[in-house]
Amino acid sequence: MAEGVQTAERVEADAGLCRAADGACPECGTALVGEHCHGCGEKRPEARDLSLRHFFSEAVQELTSVEHSKFFHTVWSLLLRPGFLTNEWIAGRRKRYLKPLNLCLGIFALSLFAFSVYKPVSIYNAENMLKYDQFGDTRKAYEKLAAKKGVTLEVLLDRISEKWQRYVSVSTLLFVVGFAVVLQLVFMFSKRYFVEHLVFSMHFVSFAILTTVLLWPVYFLIGLKLGLVNMAVGALKWLLDISYMFFAVRAVYRLSTGRTFLTALVLTAGYFLSYVLVFAGAFVAALFSVLLF
């Protein structure tokens, strides 16, 4: 059966090349006039497209070309032009940028990988939480649970951490929607559609998480622990988020300077609350999952 499927796929691929050779688009069959189909945008295939050199050359160009790459257009605008991407989306100028949801999910996946791949700087690691257990009560509770389950403490913590990461990964949309609801409440009388707040939420969440990922080398050096250095880094990060929120709100919602400043403080607090609820909720869900199963 597998051979039959592969044969059928090969026949379809050959048919696409034949259509291109006959001057028709391999995707939709429309007659080709130039290098790209005016019906679906597919590029005219050529024999050199199948060479390894062309494959890697095209891949590098897509990733590094500032002129053509949606990735660089989007990330550059996201980091340096607060509110710009949201305004572009609302205005209907969307083709040259990554879609807000794809951008948000991609950055969140990158963050999840960065802060779970190395245990000493893993956010979603139940073992790291024991560092803040000054009286040992949490450790004792975990040890009792491990004994009840018939496993070692290390195995139990690994199970909780694994489920925690899984639940956080599927709760991204809850986080984004939760912050969008905060925006809706704050701008209740602005006569804007909820989807506009949702797109703003996706872009701000993307910025906040991406800048956290960019701080990974710093946390790699100083670790995740209580201390003056970590507190200073955290304070600078929140100052950056508040500043970005200020300029993004002013660009999108066009408030006066005073109202923008107060709104930015309220929204940053709402963002933090949404994050904590999702972060803690995922952990509680992971703990109960291990308890019940």
C-alpha positions in Angstrom: 0.0 0.0 0.0 2.8 2.4 0.9 4.5 1.7 -2.4 1.2 2.5 -4.2 0.9 5.8 -2.4 4.5 6.7 -3.2 4.0 5.7 -6.9 0.8 7.9 -7.0 2.7 10.8 -5.5 5.6 10.4 -8.0 3.1 10.3 -10.9 1.5 13.5 -9.6 4.9 15.2 -9.3 5.8 14.1 -12.8 2.5 15.4 -14.1 3.2 18.8 -12.5 6.5 19.0 -14.2 4.9 18.0 -17.5 2.2 20.7 -17.1 5.0 23.3 -16.5 6.8 22.1 -19.6 3.6 22.6 -21.6 3.4 26.2 -20.3 0.8 25.5 -17.5 1.0 26.0 -13.8 1.8 22.8 -12.0 -0.5 23.8 -9.1 -3.7 25.0 -10.8 -3.2 24.4 -14.5 -3.4 28.1 -15.5 -1.4 29.1 -18.6 1.9 30.6 -17.5 2.9 33.9 -18.9 5.9 34.9 -16.7 7.9 33.3 -13.9 4.9 33.1 -11.6 1.3 32.0 -12.1 -1.2 34.9 -12.1 -3.9 32.6 -10.8 -2.3 31.1 -7.6 1.2 32.7 -7.5 3.1 29.4 -7.9 6.6 29.7 -9.4 7.4 28.1 -12.7 9.5 25.0 -11.8 12.8 24.3 -13.6 15.2 21.4 -13.6 17.7 23.4 -11.6 15.1 23.7 -8.8 15.9 20.1 -8.0 19.6 20.7 -7.4 20.9 20.7 -3.9 22.7 23.9 -4.4 19.6 25.7 -5.6 17.6 24.3 -2.7 19.9 25.6 0.0 20.4 28.9 -1.9 16.7 29.5 -2.0 16.3 28.6 1.7 19.1 31.0 2.8 17.6 33.8 0.7 14.2 33.3 2.3 15.7 33.5 5.8 18.2 36.3 5.2 16.7 38.6 2.6 15.5 41.6 4.4 13.7 42.8 1.2 11.7 39.6 0.6 11.5 37.8 4.0 8.3 38.1 5.9 10.2 36.9 8.9 12.6 39.9 9.0 10.0 42.4 8.1 7.8 41.2 10.9 10.4 40.8 13.7 12.1 44.1 12.8 8.8 45.9 13.0 7.7 44.0 16.2 10.9 44.9 18.1 11.4 48.5 17.0 8.0 49.9 16.0 5.5 49.4 18.8 1.9 49.2 17.5 3.0 49.3 13.8 2.1 45.7 13.0 -1.3 46.0 14.6 -2.0 49.2 12.6 -0.9 47.5 9.4 -3.2 44.5 10.0 -6.2 46.8 10.8 -5.5 48.8 7.6 -5.4 45.6 5.6 -1.7 45.7 4.7 -0.9 42.2 5.7 0.9 40.4 2.8 4.5 41.3 3.7 4.2 40.2 7.4 3.7 37.0 9.3 0.1 36.4 10.4 -0.3 37.5 14.1 -1.4 34.1 15.3 1.5 32.3 13.5 4.0 34.8 14.9 2.7 34.4 18.4 2.6 30.6 18.4 6.0 30.4 16.8 7.7 32.7 19.3 5.9 30.9 22.2 7.2 27.6 20.9 10.7 29.0 20.7 10.3 30.3 24.3 9.1 26.9 25.5 12.0 25.2 24.0 14.6 27.7 25.2 13.4 27.6 28.8 12.9 23.9 29.1 15.9 22.4 27.2 18.5 23.3 30.0 17.3 22.5 33.5 19.3 25.2 35.4 17.4 27.9 33.5 14.2 26.0 33.0 11.1 27.9 33.9 8.8 24.9 33.7 10.7 22.7 36.0 9.2 21.7 39.3 12.6 20.8 40.7 13.7 24.4 40.4 10.8 25.5 42.5 12.3 23.7 45.5 15.1 26.2 45.6 12.6 28.7 47.0 11.4 26.3 49.7 13.1 27.8 52.7 11.4 25.6 55.3 11.3 22.3 53.3 7.6 21.9 53.5 7.1 21.6 49.8 9.9 19.0 49.5 8.3 16.9 52.2 4.9 17.1 50.4 6.6 16.0 47.2 8.4 13.2 49.0 5.1 11.9 50.5 3.5 12.0 47.1 6.4 10.2 45.5 6.3 7.5 48.1 2.5 7.1 47.6 3.1 6.7 43.8 6.0 4.3 44.4 8.6 6.4 42.5 11.6 8.5 43.4 11.3 12.2 44.0 13.3 12.9 40.9 10.9 10.8 38.7 7.9 12.5 40.2 9.3 16.0 39.6 10.1 15.0 36.0 6.5 13.9 35.4 5.1 17.1 36.8 7.5 19.2 34.7 6.7 17.2 31.5 2.9 17.7 32.0 3.5 21.4 33.0 5.3 22.1 29.8 2.6 20.3 27.8 -0.3 22.2 29.4 1.5 25.5 29.0 2.1 24.8 25.3 -1.7 24.3 24.7 -2.8 27.2 26.9 -1.1 29.9 24.7 -4.4 30.9 23.2 -6.0 31.3 26.6 -3.2 33.7 27.6 -3.7 35.7 24.4 -7.5 35.8 24.7 -7.3 36.6 28.4 -5.2 39.7 27.7 -7.5 40.6 24.8 -10.4 40.5 27.2 -8.5 43.0 29.5 -8.1 45.2 26.4 -11.8 45.0 25.6 -12.7 46.0 29.2 -10.2 48.9 29.2 -11.3 50.2 25.8 -15.0 49.3 26.3 -16.3 52.5 24.8 -13.7 52.8 21.9 -16.1 51.2 19.4 -13.4 48.8 18.2 -14.0 45.2 17.2 -12.8 42.5 19.6 -10.5 41.1 16.9 -8.6 44.4 16.9 -7.8 43.9 20.6 -7.0 40.3 19.9 -4.4 41.2 17.2 -2.9 43.9 19.6 -2.7 41.2 22.3 -0.9 38.7 19.9 1.6 41.3 18.9 2.3 42.5 22.5 2.6 38.9 23.8 4.9 38.1 20.9 7.2 41.1 21.8 7.2 40.3 25.5 8.0 36.7 25.0 10.6 37.3 22.3 12.5 39.7 24.5 12.4 37.1 27.3 13.9 34.6 24.8 16.6 37.2 23.9 17.5 37.3 27.6 18.2 33.6 27.7 22.0 34.0 27.6 21.8 36.3 30.6 19.8 33.8 32.6 22.2 31.1 31.4 25.1 33.0 33.0 23.3 34.2 36.2 20.8 31.3 36.6 17.2 31.4 37.8 17.4 32.3 41.5 16.5 35.0 44.0 19.2 37.7 44.1 19.9 41.4 43.3 21.1 40.6 39.8 18.0 38.7 38.9 15.8 41.3 40.5 17.6 44.0 38.4 17.2 42.1 35.2 13.5 41.5 36.0 13.0 45.2 36.8 14.6 46.2 33.5 12.5 43.7 31.6 9.2 45.1 33.1 10.4 48.6 32.4 10.9 47.6 28.8 7.5 46.0 28.6 5.8 49.1 30.1 7.6 51.4 27.7 6.7 49.3 24.8 3.1 49.1 25.9 3.0 52.9 26.2 4.2 53.5 22.6 2.0 50.7 21.2 -1.1 52.0 22.9 -0.4 55.5 21.8 0.1 54.3 18.2 -3.0 52.1 18.0 -5.5 53.7 20.3 -4.3 57.3 19.9 -4.8 58.5 23.5 -3.3 61.6 25.1 0.1 61.2 26.7 -1.3 61.2 30.3 -4.1 58.7 29.5 -1.7 56.6 27.5 0.7 56.3 30.5 -2.1 55.3 32.9 -3.5 52.9 30.4 -0.1 51.3 29.8 0.3 50.7 33.5 -3.2 49.1 33.8 -2.6 47.0 30.7 0.8 45.8 31.8 -0.7 44.8 35.1 -3.5 43.0 33.2 -0.9 41.2 31.0 1.0 40.1 34.1 -2.2 38.8 35.7 -3.1 36.9 32.6 0.3 35.4 32.4 0.3 34.3 36.1 -3.1 32.8 35.8 -2.1 30.7 32.8 1.3 29.8 34.2 -0.1 28.8 37.6 -3.1 27.1 36.1 -1.0 24.9 33.9 1.1 23.9 37.0 -2.0 23.1 39.1 -3.4 21.1 36.2 -0.1 19.2 35.8 0.0 18.5 39.6 -3.6 17.2 39.7 -2.9 15.1 36.5 0.0 13.4 38.3 -2.1 12.9 41.5 -5.0 11.4 39.7 -3.1 9.2 37.3 
